Amino acid sequence: MQLAIELPDDLGKELLQQVSVNEFVQTAIRKMLLEQQQLKLEKKISEAKKGHLPVTQSFIGVLAGTNLDESDYKKHLEDKYL
C-alpha cells in the first residue's frame, strides 16, 4: 500500500530531519487517532450534559401521577438500610 501526503514546507523539513521517518509517521498517526478519540469523548460528554443518558431517559415519567415526593424516598432508604 502506498500513501501520498502533501505536507507544509516546515513539516516536510522536520520530517526529513527525523532519524526514522517510519517512527515519525507512527507518532503522527497515533497523535491524530488520540485527538479523534478525545473529540468523540468530548462530544459524548457534551451530549450527556444536554440531556439525560439513555437509561435515565427511559425512567422519565414512570412515577407520573403518583403522590410521591422526596420524603417518601428518604423513608424508603431508611426502611431499607437502617
C-alpha positions as CSV (number, residue, x, y, z in Angstrom):
1,M,0.0,0.0,0.0
2,Q,1.2,3.5,-0.8
3,L,0.1,6.7,0.6
4,A,0.8,10.2,-0.6
5,I,0.6,13.1,1.8
6,E,1.1,16.8,1.0
7,L,2.9,18.5,3.8
8,P,3.6,22.1,4.5
9,D,7.2,23.1,3.9
10,D,8.1,23.4,7.6
11,L,6.6,20.0,8.4
12,G,8.4,18.4,5.4
13,K,11.7,19.8,6.6
14,E,11.1,18.4,10.1
15,L,10.2,15.0,8.6
16,L,13.5,14.9,6.6
17,Q,15.5,15.7,9.8
18,Q,14.0,12.8,11.7
19,V,16.2,9.7,12.2
20,S,13.4,7.4,11.4
21,V,10.6,8.5,9.0
22,N,8.6,5.4,10.0
23,E,8.7,6.4,13.7
24,F,7.7,9.9,12.8
25,V,4.7,8.7,10.8
26,Q,3.7,6.3,13.5
27,T,3.8,9.1,16.1
28,A,1.8,11.4,13.9
29,I,-0.9,8.8,13.2
30,R,-1.0,7.9,16.9
31,K,-1.4,11.6,17.8
32,M,-4.2,12.0,15.2
33,L,-6.1,9.0,16.5
34,L,-5.8,10.2,20.1
35,E,-7.1,13.6,19.1
36,Q,-10.0,12.0,17.2
37,Q,-10.8,9.8,20.3
38,Q,-10.7,12.9,22.5
39,L,-13.1,14.7,20.2
40,K,-15.5,11.8,20.3
41,L,-15.3,11.6,24.1
42,E,-15.9,15.4,24.4
43,K,-18.9,15.1,22.1
44,K,-20.4,12.3,24.2
45,I,-19.9,14.3,27.4
46,S,-21.4,17.4,25.8
47,E,-24.5,15.4,24.7
48,A,-24.8,13.8,28.1
49,K,-24.8,17.3,29.7
50,K,-27.5,18.5,27.4
51,G,-30.0,15.7,28.3
52,H,-30.3,12.5,30.2
53,L,-28.4,9.4,29.4
54,P,-30.5,6.7,27.6
55,V,-31.0,4.6,30.8
56,T,-32.1,7.6,32.8
57,Q,-34.2,8.9,29.9
58,S,-36.2,5.6,30.0
59,F,-37.3,6.3,33.6
60,I,-38.7,9.8,32.9
61,G,-42.5,9.7,33.6
62,V,-42.5,6.4,35.3
63,L,-43.9,7.9,38.5
64,A,-46.1,10.4,36.8
65,G,-49.5,10.6,38.5
66,T,-48.2,9.3,41.9
67,N,-48.2,11.3,45.1
68,L,-44.6,10.5,46.0
69,D,-42.0,13.1,46.9
70,E,-38.5,13.3,48.4
71,S,-39.7,12.4,51.9
72,D,-41.1,9.1,50.6
73,Y,-37.8,8.3,49.0
74,K,-35.9,9.1,52.3
75,K,-38.3,6.9,54.2
76,H,-37.8,4.1,51.7
77,L,-34.0,4.4,52.1
78,E,-34.3,4.4,55.9
79,D,-36.5,1.3,55.9
80,K,-34.2,-0.5,53.5
81,Y,-30.8,0.3,55.1
82,L,-31.5,1.1,58.8
